[in-house]
Amino acid sequence: MEINLNTNIDSVARATNVAPQGREIRPVQEQVSFADSEALNRALTVTPDVRTDEVRRATAKVLGAVPYPPEETVAKIAHLLALKLDQNQ
């Protein structure tokens, strides 16, 4: 097997000259705006740590859920495995 390497361009030049497909390259902002981070900090201080209504809703879903898999399915699979075990011995 013969491998032909493209040595016309060094690896650094190859990596920096290739632009990602479908992505626009934007210049870096020279000044940073902290307004967004301040708004986020204000929203975080107003938001409660625990949303009791969501906890209550999730608990109701978990406790009211049908057990999975059903016990009947587990019993049938156990029976099939026991039959297979008996056949192998």
N, CA and C atoms as an extended XYZ file, in Angstrom:
267
Properties=species:S:1:pos:R:3:atomname:S:1:resname:S:1:resid:I:1 pbc="F F F"
N         0.844       -1.164        0.000 N   MET     1
C         0.000        0.000        0.000 CA  MET     1
C         0.891        1.229        0.000 C   MET     1
N         0.503        2.205       -0.808 N   GLU     2
C         1.276        3.433       -0.906 CA  GLU     2
C         0.416        4.599       -0.456 C   GLU     2
N         0.963        5.434        0.396 N   ILE     3
C         0.241        6.597        0.905 CA  ILE     3
C         0.933        7.844        0.394 C   ILE     3
N         0.174        8.700       -0.286 N   ASN     4
C         0.712        9.954       -0.792 CA  ASN     4
C         0.213       11.078        0.103 C   ASN     4
N         1.122       11.749        0.751 N   LEU     5
C         0.771       12.857        1.620 CA  LEU     5
C         0.808       14.159        0.852 C   LEU     5
N        -0.116       15.046        1.159 N   ASN     6
C        -0.121       16.366        0.554 CA  ASN     6
C         0.786       17.252        1.394 C   ASN     6
N         1.983       17.455        0.935 N   THR     7
C         2.955       18.243        1.695 CA  THR     7
C         3.118       19.653        1.130 C   THR     7
N         2.210       20.044        0.223 N   ASN     8
C         2.310       21.389       -0.354 CA  ASN     8
C         1.977       22.464        0.666 C   ASN     8
N         1.107       22.153        1.629 N   ILE     9
C         0.695       23.123        2.645 CA  ILE     9
C         0.971       22.509        4.006 C   ILE     9
N         1.566       23.279        4.900 N   ASP    10
C         1.807       22.733        6.234 CA  ASP    10
C         0.495       22.640        7.001 C   ASP    10
N         0.459       21.857        8.062 N   SER    11
C        -0.783       21.568        8.781 CA  SER    11
C        -1.399       22.808        9.428 C   SER    11
N        -0.596       23.749        9.886 N   VAL    12
C        -1.130       24.956       10.510 CA  VAL    12
C        -1.850       25.802        9.468 C   VAL    12
N        -1.275       25.946        8.312 N   ALA    13
C        -1.915       26.728        7.254 CA  ALA    13
C        -3.212       26.064        6.804 C   ALA    13
N        -3.206       24.731        6.713 N   ARG    14
C        -4.419       24.004        6.336 CA  ARG    14
C        -5.532       24.247        7.344 C   ARG    14
N        -5.209       24.223        8.633 N   ALA    15
C        -6.216       24.371        9.674 CA  ALA    15
C        -6.765       25.788        9.729 C   ALA    15
N        -5.937       26.787        9.482 N   THR    16
C        -6.407       28.165        9.614 CA  THR    16
C        -7.095       28.669        8.353 C   THR    16
N        -6.827       28.091        7.212 N   ASN    17
C        -7.431       28.564        5.969 CA  ASN    17
C        -8.773       27.910        5.675 C   ASN    17
N        -9.146       26.891        6.407 N   VAL    18
C       -10.397       26.192        6.148 CA  VAL    18
C       -11.483       26.785        7.025 C   VAL    18
N       -12.527       27.306        6.410 N   ALA    19
C       -13.654       27.859        7.160 CA  ALA    19
C       -14.718       26.779        7.307 C   ALA    19
N       -15.364       26.678        8.457 N   PRO    20
C       -16.425       25.692        8.631 CA  PRO    20
C       -17.561       25.951        7.649 C   PRO    20
N       -18.141       24.880        7.138 N   GLN    21
C       -19.231       25.007        6.173 CA  GLN    21
C       -20.480       25.540        6.848 C   GLN    21
N       -21.124       26.508        6.237 N   GLY    22
C       -22.389       27.021        6.720 CA  GLY    22
C       -22.300       27.922        7.935 C   GLY    22
N       -21.132       28.300        8.350 N   ARG    23
C       -20.983       29.162        9.522 CA  ARG    23
C       -20.367       30.489        9.103 C   ARG    23
N       -20.902       31.528        9.657 N   GLU    24
C       -20.382       32.857        9.377 CA  GLU    24
C       -19.331       33.205       10.422 C   GLU    24
N       -18.202       33.718        9.979 N   ILE    25
C       -17.152       34.114       10.899 CA  ILE    25
C       -17.394       35.571       11.271 C   ILE    25
N       -17.575       35.827       12.569 N   ARG    26
C       -17.866       37.170       13.047 CA  ARG    26
C       -16.654       37.732       13.784 C   ARG    26
N       -16.417       39.020       13.641 N   PRO    27
C       -15.304       39.610       14.389 CA  PRO    27
C       -15.631       39.674       15.883 C   PRO    27
N       -14.615       39.631       16.698 N   VAL    28
C       -14.783       39.705       18.146 CA  VAL    28
C       -15.114       41.134       18.540 C   VAL    28
N       -16.093       41.276       19.455 N   GLN    29
C       -16.444       42.618       19.919 CA  GLN    29
C       -15.296       43.188       20.742 C   GLN    29
N       -15.067       44.453       20.555 N   GLU    30
C       -13.990       45.075       21.303 CA  GLU    30
C       -14.425       45.433       22.714 C   GLU    30
N       -15.707       45.739       22.905 N   GLN    31
C       -16.206       46.069       24.226 CA  GLN    31
C       -17.280       45.061       24.607 C   GLN    31
N       -17.285       44.669       25.858 N   VAL    32
C       -18.248       43.698       26.347 CA  VAL    32
C       -19.387       44.438       27.030 C   VAL    32
N       -20.621       44.022       26.708 N   SER    33
C       -21.788       44.620       27.342 CA  SER    33
C       -22.227       43.723       28.494 C   SER    33
N       -22.318       44.304       29.680 N   PHE    34
C       -22.698       43.530       30.855 CA  PHE    34
C       -24.190       43.634       31.153 C   PHE    34
N       -24.949       44.278       30.296 N   ALA    35
C       -26.387       44.440       30.532 CA  ALA    35
C       -27.088       43.086       30.568 C   ALA    35
N       -26.711       42.192       29.661 N   ASP    36
C       -27.342       40.872       29.629 CA  ASP    36
C       -27.030       40.081       30.891 C   ASP    36
N       -25.792       40.139       31.361 N   SER    37
C       -25.445       39.388       32.565 CA  SER    37
C       -26.120       39.978       33.797 C   SER    37
N       -26.307       41.289       33.825 N   GLU    38
C       -27.008       41.913       34.939 CA  GLU    38
C       -28.477       41.502       34.942 C   GLU    38
N       -29.088       41.434       33.756 N   ALA    39
C       -30.486       41.002       33.658 CA  ALA    39
C       -30.616       39.549       34.093 C   ALA    39
N       -29.666       38.728       33.739 N   LEU    40
C       -29.677       37.331       34.150 CA  LEU    40
C       -29.541       37.211       35.667 C   LEU    40
N       -28.655       37.961       36.261 N   ASN    41
C       -28.494       37.945       37.719 CA  ASN    41
C       -29.763       38.388       38.424 C   ASN    41
N       -30.442       39.413       37.885 N   ARG    42
C       -31.709       39.846       38.486 CA  ARG    42
C       -32.760       38.750       38.383 C   ARG    42
N       -32.843       38.089       37.234 N   ALA    43
C       -33.822       37.013       37.049 CA  ALA    43
C       -33.527       35.850       37.985 C   ALA    43
N       -32.259       35.551       38.202 N   LEU    44
C       -31.900       34.448       39.101 CA  LEU    44
C       -32.234       34.761       40.549 C   LEU    44
N       -32.129       36.007       40.948 N   THR    45
C       -32.468       36.347       42.332 CA  THR    45
C       -33.969       36.309       42.559 C   THR    45
N       -34.770       36.568       41.527 N   VAL    46
C       -36.228       36.547       41.656 CA  VAL    46
C       -36.779       35.120       41.586 C   VAL    46
N       -36.136       34.257       40.817 N   THR    47
C       -36.617       32.885       40.629 CA  THR    47
C       -36.386       32.077       41.900 C   THR    47
N       -37.415       31.354       42.387 N   PRO    48
C       -37.228       30.540       43.595 CA  PRO    48
C       -36.323       29.338       43.305 C   PRO    48
N       -35.623       28.873       44.338 N   ASP    49
C       -34.725       27.732       44.168 CA  ASP    49
C       -35.490       26.452       43.861 C   ASP    49
N       -36.662       26.273       44.498 N   VAL    50
C       -37.471       25.082       44.285 CA  VAL    50
C       -38.847       25.527       43.817 C   VAL    50
N       -39.270       25.001       42.686 N   ARG    51
C       -40.603       25.321       42.180 CA  ARG    51
C       -41.552       24.239       42.674 C   ARG    51
N       -42.261       24.535       43.737 N   THR    52
C       -43.095       23.529       44.401 CA  THR    52
C       -44.184       22.985       43.494 C   THR    52
N       -44.738       23.816       42.612 N   ASP    53
C       -45.780       23.315       41.718 CA  ASP    53
C       -45.238       22.263       40.763 C   ASP    53
N       -44.013       22.461       40.274 N   GLU    54
C       -43.404       21.478       39.373 CA  GLU    54
C       -43.024       20.202       40.119 C   GLU    54
N       -42.545       20.336       41.349 N   VAL    55
C       -42.215       19.162       42.159 CA  VAL    55
C       -43.477       18.348       42.419 C   VAL    55
N       -44.560       19.014       42.743 N   ARG    56
C       -45.832       18.337       42.999 CA  ARG    56
C       -46.314       17.604       41.737 C   ARG    56
N       -46.206       18.243       40.584 N   ARG    57
C       -46.645       17.634       39.325 CA  ARG    57
C       -45.795       16.409       38.986 C   ARG    57
N       -44.484       16.510       39.154 N   ALA    58
C       -43.594       15.392       38.857 CA  ALA    58
C       -43.830       14.236       39.824 C   ALA    58
N       -44.057       14.541       41.097 N   THR    59
C       -44.316       13.494       42.087 CA  THR    59
C       -45.600       12.749       41.751 C   THR    59
N       -46.614       13.477       41.328 N   ALA    60
C       -47.872       12.834       40.949 CA  ALA    60
C       -47.683       11.914       39.754 C   ALA    60
N       -46.854       12.326       38.809 N   LYS    61
C       -46.595       11.475       37.645 CA  LYS    61
C       -45.845       10.215       38.041 C   LYS    61
N       -44.865       10.344       38.910 N   VAL    62
C       -44.061        9.184       39.301 CA  VAL    62
C       -44.875        8.203       40.131 C   VAL    62
N       -45.619        8.717       41.095 N   LEU    63
C       -46.383        7.838       41.981 CA  LEU    63
C       -47.592        7.238       41.292 C   LEU    63
N       -48.146        7.918       40.321 N   GLY    64
C       -49.312        7.406       39.621 CA  GLY    64
C       -48.963        6.568       38.408 C   GLY    64
N       -47.692        6.410       38.131 N   ALA    65
C       -47.265        5.697       36.930 CA  ALA    65
C       -47.474        4.189       37.076 C   ALA    65
N       -47.717        3.559       35.950 N   VAL    66
C       -47.840        2.105       35.911 CA  VAL    66
C       -46.438        1.520       36.042 C   VAL    66
N       -46.269        0.497       36.879 N   PRO    67
C       -44.929       -0.094       36.988 CA  PRO    67
C       -44.482       -0.670       35.651 C   PRO    67
N       -43.252       -0.404       35.310 N   TYR    68
C       -42.714       -0.878       34.033 CA  TYR    68
C       -41.473       -1.674       34.285 C   TYR    68
N       -41.333       -2.829       33.747 N   PRO    69
C       -42.341       -3.586       33.025 CA  PRO    69
C       -43.351       -4.187       33.997 C   PRO    69
N       -44.554       -4.517       33.498 N   PRO    70
C       -45.561       -5.096       34.380 CA  PRO    70
C       -45.084       -6.412       34.992 C   PRO    70
N       -45.589       -6.727       36.182 N   GLU    71
C       -45.167       -7.945       36.874 CA  GLU    71
C       -45.452       -9.183       36.046 C   GLU    71
N       -46.550       -9.170       35.299 N   GLU    72
C       -46.889      -10.324       34.456 CA  GLU    72
C       -45.805      -10.570       33.408 C   GLU    72
N       -45.289       -9.519       32.813 N   THR    73
C       -44.226       -9.646       31.810 CA  THR    73
C       -42.959      -10.204       32.443 C   THR    73
N       -42.612       -9.720       33.622 N   VAL    74
C       -41.420      -10.215       34.314 CA  VAL    74
C       -41.580      -11.711       34.612 C   VAL    74
N       -42.761      -12.122       35.060 N   ALA    75
C       -43.005      -13.538       35.370 CA  ALA    75
C       -42.893      -14.400       34.122 C   ALA    75
N       -43.425      -13.925       32.994 N   LYS    76
C       -43.341      -14.696       31.743 CA  LYS    76
C       -41.894      -14.833       31.275 C   LYS    76
N       -41.130      -13.756       31.362 N   ILE    77
C       -39.722      -13.822       30.954 CA  ILE    77
C       -38.947      -14.759       31.872 C   ILE    77
N       -39.234      -14.703       33.169 N   ALA    78
C       -38.571      -15.608       34.111 CA  ALA    78
C       -38.902      -17.056       33.779 C   ALA    78
N       -40.158      -17.320       33.422 N   HIS    79
C       -40.567      -18.678       33.065 CA  HIS    79
C       -39.816      -19.145       31.811 C   HIS    79
N       -39.727      -18.280       30.794 N   LEU    80
C       -39.005      -18.637       29.571 CA  LEU    80
C       -37.525      -18.887       29.839 C   LEU    80
N       -36.926      -18.084       30.685 N   LEU    81
C       -35.512      -18.286       31.032 CA  LEU    81
C       -35.313      -19.597       31.772 C   LEU    81
N       -36.260      -19.933       32.666 N   ALA    82
C       -36.157      -21.196       33.394 CA  ALA    82
C       -36.281      -22.380       32.435 C   ALA    82
N       -37.173      -22.277       31.451 N   LEU    83
C       -37.299      -23.353       30.456 CA  LEU    83
C       -36.010      -23.499       29.648 C   LEU    83
N       -35.419      -22.391       29.268 N   LYS    84
C       -34.168      -22.415       28.500 CA  LYS    84
C       -33.046      -23.000       29.349 C   LYS    84
N       -33.025      -22.689       30.630 N   LEU    85
C       -32.011      -23.223       31.545 CA  LEU    85
C       -32.145      -24.736       31.667 C   LEU    85
N       -33.384      -25.220       31.764 N   ASP    86
C       -33.629      -26.663       31.854 CA  ASP    86
C       -33.186      -27.373       30.588 C   ASP    86
N       -33.354      -26.774       29.435 N   GLN    87
C       -32.961      -27.379       28.161 CA  GLN    87
C       -31.449      -27.485       28.032 C   GLN    87
N       -30.713      -26.549       28.602 N   ASN    88
C       -29.258      -26.550       28.496 CA  ASN    88
C       -28.598      -27.536       29.449 C   ASN    88
N       -29.299      -28.011       30.450 N   GLN    89
C       -28.664      -28.908       31.409 CA  GLN    89
C       -28.815      -30.337       31.043 C   GLN    89
